[in-house]
Amino acid sequence: MQQVRFYVKRKSSMPLILVETGYLTGREDIAQLKTSAYQNRTERKSGTEPI
């Protein structure tokens, strides 16, 4: 398995989990991922809050 060095992981001083919540396969996906409604729905489903 290839290790990827994400900036947020390198610079974090606490344990973290990165969750992939969507795929950018078209302009509609990009627009949806930017909306507060989509972000809030994703947060509720994952049981997390943004920092």
VOLO-461218 format. One record per atom (N, C-alpha, C): residue number from 1; x, y, z; residue in three letters; atom name. Coordinates in steps of 0.1 Angstrom, whole numbers. Atoms other than C-alpha are relative to their C-alpha. Example, Ala and Ser with C-alpha at 12.3 -4.5 7.8 and 13.67 -1.06 7.14 Angstrom:
<sites>
<site n="1" xx="9" yy="-12" zz="0" res="ALA" atom="N"/>
<site n="1" xx="123" yy="-45" zz="78" res="ALA" atom="CA"/>
<site n="1" xx="9" yy="12" zz="0" res="ALA" atom="C"/>
<site n="2" xx="-9" yy="-11" zz="0" res="SER" atom="N"/>
<site n="2" xx="137" yy="-11" zz="71" res="SER" atom="CA"/>
<site n="2" xx="-8" yy="11" zz="8" res="SER" atom="C"/>
</sites>
This chain:
<sites>
<site n="1" xx="8" yy="-12" zz="0" res="MET" atom="N"/>
<site n="1" xx="0" yy="0" zz="0" res="MET" atom="CA"/>
<site n="1" xx="9" yy="12" zz="0" res="MET" atom="C"/>
<site n="2" xx="-7" yy="-12" zz="0" res="GLN" atom="N"/>
<site n="2" xx="13" yy="34" zz="-9" res="GLN" atom="CA"/>
<site n="2" xx="-4" yy="10" zz="10" res="GLN" atom="C"/>
<site n="3" xx="3" yy="-10" zz="-10" res="GLN" atom="N"/>
<site n="3" xx="16" yy="60" zz="18" res="GLN" atom="CA"/>
<site n="3" xx="-1" yy="14" zz="-7" res="GLN" atom="C"/>
<site n="4" xx="1" yy="-14" zz="6" res="VAL" atom="N"/>
<site n="4" xx="4" yy="95" zz="9" res="VAL" atom="CA"/>
<site n="4" xx="2" yy="10" zz="12" res="VAL" atom="C"/>
<site n="5" xx="-3" yy="-10" zz="-10" res="ARG" atom="N"/>
<site n="5" xx="17" yy="125" zz="29" res="ARG" atom="CA"/>
<site n="5" xx="-9" yy="12" zz="-2" res="ARG" atom="C"/>
<site n="6" xx="9" yy="-12" zz="0" res="PHE" atom="N"/>
<site n="6" xx="-13" yy="148" zz="32" res="PHE" atom="CA"/>
<site n="6" xx="4" yy="11" zz="9" res="PHE" atom="C"/>
<site n="7" xx="-4" yy="-12" zz="-8" res="TYR" atom="N"/>
<site n="7" xx="-6" yy="183" zz="44" res="TYR" atom="CA"/>
<site n="7" xx="-6" yy="0" zz="14" res="TYR" atom="C"/>
<site n="8" xx="7" yy="-1" zz="-13" res="VAL" atom="N"/>
<site n="8" xx="-33" yy="182" zz="71" res="VAL" atom="CA"/>
<site n="8" xx="5" yy="-11" zz="9" res="VAL" atom="C"/>
<site n="9" xx="-5" yy="11" zz="-9" res="LYS" atom="N"/>
<site n="9" xx="-19" yy="149" zz="84" res="LYS" atom="CA"/>
<site n="9" xx="14" yy="3" zz="5" res="LYS" atom="C"/>
<site n="10" xx="-14" yy="-4" zz="-4" res="ARG" atom="N"/>
<site n="10" xx="17" yy="162" zz="85" res="ARG" atom="CA"/>
<site n="10" xx="0" yy="11" zz="10" res="ARG" atom="C"/>
<site n="11" xx="0" yy="-12" zz="-8" res="LYS" atom="N"/>
<site n="11" xx="8" yy="194" zz="102" res="LYS" atom="CA"/>
<site n="11" xx="-9" yy="-1" zz="13" res="LYS" atom="C"/>
<site n="12" xx="9" yy="2" zz="-12" res="SER" atom="N"/>
<site n="12" xx="-17" yy="180" zz="128" res="SER" atom="CA"/>
<site n="12" xx="8" yy="-4" zz="12" res="SER" atom="C"/>
<site n="13" xx="-6" yy="3" zz="-13" res="SER" atom="N"/>
<site n="13" xx="-7" yy="179" zz="164" res="SER" atom="CA"/>
<site n="13" xx="-8" yy="-10" zz="8" res="SER" atom="C"/>
<site n="14" xx="9" yy="9" zz="-7" res="MET" atom="N"/>
<site n="14" xx="-35" yy="155" zz="173" res="MET" atom="CA"/>
<site n="14" xx="-4" yy="-11" zz="-10" res="MET" atom="C"/>
<site n="15" xx="4" yy="11" zz="9" res="PRO" atom="N"/>
<site n="15" xx="-48" yy="121" zz="160" res="PRO" atom="CA"/>
<site n="15" xx="-12" yy="5" zz="-9" res="PRO" atom="C"/>
<site n="16" xx="11" yy="-4" zz="9" res="LEU" atom="N"/>
<site n="16" xx="-71" yy="125" zz="130" res="LEU" atom="CA"/>
<site n="16" xx="-4" yy="-12" zz="-10" res="LEU" atom="C"/>
<site n="17" xx="5" yy="9" zz="10" res="ILE" atom="N"/>
<site n="17" xx="-92" yy="106" zz="105" res="ILE" atom="CA"/>
<site n="17" xx="-4" yy="8" zz="-12" res="ILE" atom="C"/>
<site n="18" xx="4" yy="-7" zz="12" res="LEU" atom="N"/>
<site n="18" xx="-96" yy="117" zz="69" res="LEU" atom="CA"/>
<site n="18" xx="-11" yy="-9" zz="-7" res="LEU" atom="C"/>
<site n="19" xx="11" yy="8" zz="6" res="VAL" atom="N"/>
<site n="19" xx="-129" yy="106" zz="53" res="VAL" atom="CA"/>
<site n="19" xx="-4" yy="6" zz="-13" res="VAL" atom="C"/>
<site n="20" xx="4" yy="-5" zz="14" res="GLU" atom="N"/>
<site n="20" xx="-137" yy="108" zz="16" res="GLU" atom="CA"/>
<site n="20" xx="-15" yy="0" zz="-1" res="GLU" atom="C"/>
<site n="21" xx="14" yy="-2" zz="0" res="THR" atom="N"/>
<site n="21" xx="-172" yy="121" zz="13" res="THR" atom="CA"/>
<site n="21" xx="-7" yy="1" zz="-13" res="THR" atom="C"/>
<site n="22" xx="5" yy="-2" zz="13" res="GLY" atom="N"/>
<site n="22" xx="-176" yy="125" zz="-24" res="GLY" atom="CA"/>
<site n="22" xx="10" yy="-1" zz="-11" res="GLY" atom="C"/>
<site n="23" xx="-9" yy="1" zz="12" res="TYR" atom="N"/>
<site n="23" xx="-162" yy="121" zz="-59" res="TYR" atom="CA"/>
<site n="23" xx="-3" yy="12" zz="-9" res="TYR" atom="C"/>
<site n="24" xx="2" yy="-11" zz="10" res="LEU" atom="N"/>
<site n="24" xx="-157" yy="149" zz="-84" res="LEU" atom="CA"/>
<site n="24" xx="0" yy="-6" zz="-14" res="LEU" atom="C"/>
<site n="25" xx="1" yy="6" zz="13" res="THR" atom="N"/>
<site n="25" xx="-169" yy="133" zz="-116" res="THR" atom="CA"/>
<site n="25" xx="-7" yy="9" zz="-10" res="THR" atom="C"/>
<site n="26" xx="6" yy="-10" zz="9" res="GLY" atom="N"/>
<site n="26" xx="-187" yy="163" zz="-131" res="GLY" atom="CA"/>
<site n="26" xx="-3" yy="13" zz="7" res="GLY" atom="C"/>
<site n="27" xx="3" yy="-13" zz="-6" res="ARG" atom="N"/>
<site n="27" xx="-197" yy="199" zz="-126" res="ARG" atom="CA"/>
<site n="27" xx="-10" yy="0" zz="11" res="ARG" atom="C"/>
<site n="28" xx="11" yy="1" zz="-10" res="GLU" atom="N"/>
<site n="28" xx="-228" yy="189" zz="-107" res="GLU" atom="CA"/>
<site n="28" xx="5" yy="-4" zz="14" res="GLU" atom="C"/>
<site n="29" xx="-6" yy="4" zz="-13" res="ASP" atom="N"/>
<site n="29" xx="-207" yy="171" zz="-81" res="ASP" atom="CA"/>
<site n="29" xx="7" yy="11" zz="7" res="ASP" atom="C"/>
<site n="30" xx="-8" yy="-11" zz="-6" res="ILE" atom="N"/>
<site n="30" xx="-184" yy="200" zz="-76" res="ILE" atom="CA"/>
<site n="30" xx="-10" yy="10" zz="7" res="ILE" atom="C"/>
<site n="31" xx="10" yy="-10" zz="-5" res="ALA" atom="N"/>
<site n="31" xx="-214" yy="224" zz="-71" res="ALA" atom="CA"/>
<site n="31" xx="-6" yy="-6" zz="13" res="ALA" atom="C"/>
<site n="32" xx="7" yy="6" zz="-11" res="GLN" atom="N"/>
<site n="32" xx="-231" yy="200" zz="-47" res="GLN" atom="CA"/>
<site n="32" xx="10" yy="-1" zz="12" res="GLN" atom="C"/>
<site n="33" xx="-10" yy="0" zz="-11" res="LEU" atom="N"/>
<site n="33" xx="-199" yy="195" zz="-26" res="LEU" atom="CA"/>
<site n="33" xx="3" yy="13" zz="7" res="LEU" atom="C"/>
<site n="34" xx="-2" yy="-13" zz="-5" res="LYS" atom="N"/>
<site n="34" xx="-197" yy="232" zz="-21" res="LYS" atom="CA"/>
<site n="34" xx="-11" yy="6" zz="8" res="LYS" atom="C"/>
<site n="35" xx="12" yy="-5" zz="-7" res="THR" atom="N"/>
<site n="35" xx="-232" yy="236" zz="-6" res="THR" atom="CA"/>
<site n="35" xx="1" yy="-3" zz="15" res="THR" atom="C"/>
<site n="36" xx="1" yy="3" zz="-14" res="SER" atom="N"/>
<site n="36" xx="-238" yy="239" zz="31" res="SER" atom="CA"/>
<site n="36" xx="-9" yy="-11" zz="3" res="SER" atom="C"/>
<site n="37" xx="9" yy="11" zz="-2" res="ALA" atom="N"/>
<site n="37" xx="-267" yy="215" zz="29" res="ALA" atom="CA"/>
<site n="37" xx="7" yy="-13" zz="-2" res="ALA" atom="C"/>
<site n="38" xx="-7" yy="12" zz="2" res="TYR" atom="N"/>
<site n="38" xx="-245" yy="188" zz="15" res="TYR" atom="CA"/>
<site n="38" xx="10" yy="-3" zz="11" res="TYR" atom="C"/>
<site n="39" xx="-10" yy="2" zz="-10" res="GLN" atom="N"/>
<site n="39" xx="-217" yy="194" zz="40" res="GLN" atom="CA"/>
<site n="39" xx="-7" yy="-3" zz="13" res="GLN" atom="C"/>
<site n="40" xx="7" yy="2" zz="-12" res="ASN" atom="N"/>
<site n="40" xx="-242" yy="195" zz="69" res="ASN" atom="CA"/>
<site n="40" xx="-5" yy="-15" zz="0" res="ASN" atom="C"/>
<site n="41" xx="5" yy="14" zz="1" res="ARG" atom="N"/>
<site n="41" xx="-258" yy="162" zz="57" res="ARG" atom="CA"/>
<site n="41" xx="11" yy="-10" zz="2" res="ARG" atom="C"/>
<site n="42" xx="-11" yy="9" zz="-2" res="THR" atom="N"/>
<site n="42" xx="-224" yy="146" zz="55" res="THR" atom="CA"/>
<site n="42" xx="5" yy="0" zz="14" res="THR" atom="C"/>
<site n="43" xx="-4" yy="-1" zz="-14" res="GLU" atom="N"/>
<site n="43" xx="-214" yy="158" zz="90" res="GLU" atom="CA"/>
<site n="43" xx="-10" yy="-9" zz="9" res="GLU" atom="C"/>
<site n="44" xx="9" yy="8" zz="-9" res="ARG" atom="N"/>
<site n="44" xx="-246" yy="143" zz="105" res="ARG" atom="CA"/>
<site n="44" xx="1" yy="-15" zz="-2" res="ARG" atom="C"/>
<site n="45" xx="-2" yy="14" zz="3" res="LYS" atom="N"/>
<site n="45" xx="-241" yy="110" zz="87" res="LYS" atom="CA"/>
<site n="45" xx="12" yy="-6" zz="6" res="LYS" atom="C"/>
<site n="46" xx="-13" yy="5" zz="-5" res="SER" atom="N"/>
<site n="46" xx="-205" yy="107" zz="99" res="SER" atom="CA"/>
<site n="46" xx="1" yy="2" zz="15" res="SER" atom="C"/>
<site n="47" xx="0" yy="-2" zz="-14" res="GLY" atom="N"/>
<site n="47" xx="-213" yy="119" zz="134" res="GLY" atom="CA"/>
<site n="47" xx="12" yy="9" zz="4" res="GLY" atom="C"/>
<site n="48" xx="-12" yy="-9" zz="-3" res="THR" atom="N"/>
<site n="48" xx="-185" yy="146" zz="132" res="THR" atom="CA"/>
<site n="48" xx="-4" yy="14" zz="-2" res="THR" atom="C"/>
<site n="49" xx="2" yy="-14" zz="2" res="GLU" atom="N"/>
<site n="49" xx="-182" yy="183" zz="132" res="GLU" atom="CA"/>
<site n="49" xx="13" yy="5" zz="-6" res="GLU" atom="C"/>
<site n="50" xx="-13" yy="-6" zz="6" res="PRO" atom="N"/>
<site n="50" xx="-157" yy="204" zz="112" res="PRO" atom="CA"/>
<site n="50" xx="7" yy="8" zz="11" res="PRO" atom="C"/>
<site n="51" xx="-8" yy="-7" zz="-10" res="ILE" atom="N"/>
<site n="51" xx="-129" yy="220" zz="131" res="ILE" atom="CA"/>
<site n="51" xx="1" yy="14" zz="-5" res="ILE" atom="C"/>
</sites>
